Amino acid sequence: MTDGNGAIVFLCYGNICRSPFAERYWNALVDRSSRTGPRAASAGFHGTSHRETPKPFVELAAEFGVDLESHRSRIVSRELLMNSEVILMMDKRNQQALSDSFPELMDHATFLGSYAPQTPDEIADPWGKTPEVARNCYRDLARAVDGLWEQLCR
């Protein structure tokens, strides 16, 4: 688990499905690797913090070796973003929210999906979708985080 001051920040709307998965998947790569890499944190734009990841998403994440059981959402803050080197967004809704709230940080932001071949730049929110759509979302996230790892930590 990160201390919340990661050099990489993953952003999504609610910080209960996509961005915490990416954060914990990334940090597990760092923990298992002989290469060093920056730690990651995650946050969202939803107005409520401390929300749990819904049980079906906890179970799906576990299929990828990611434990979201203890995750609690948090709202993105200027401090978190200012302490990061890279901001990774999931979709255009996140891009717009980031631009509206922190326009001066847009030059540090990019779509996570752009790091994975055969994955769309935007990784759609699986909230309210079928388990198969959610599983595919987590598969896309894992591929994108793996691609980011290869670029940043070779």
Beta strands, then each sheet from edge to edge (+ up, - down):
strand 1: 8-12
strand 2: 40-44
strand 3: 86-89
strand 4: 109-111
sheet 1: 2+ 1+ 3+ 4+
end
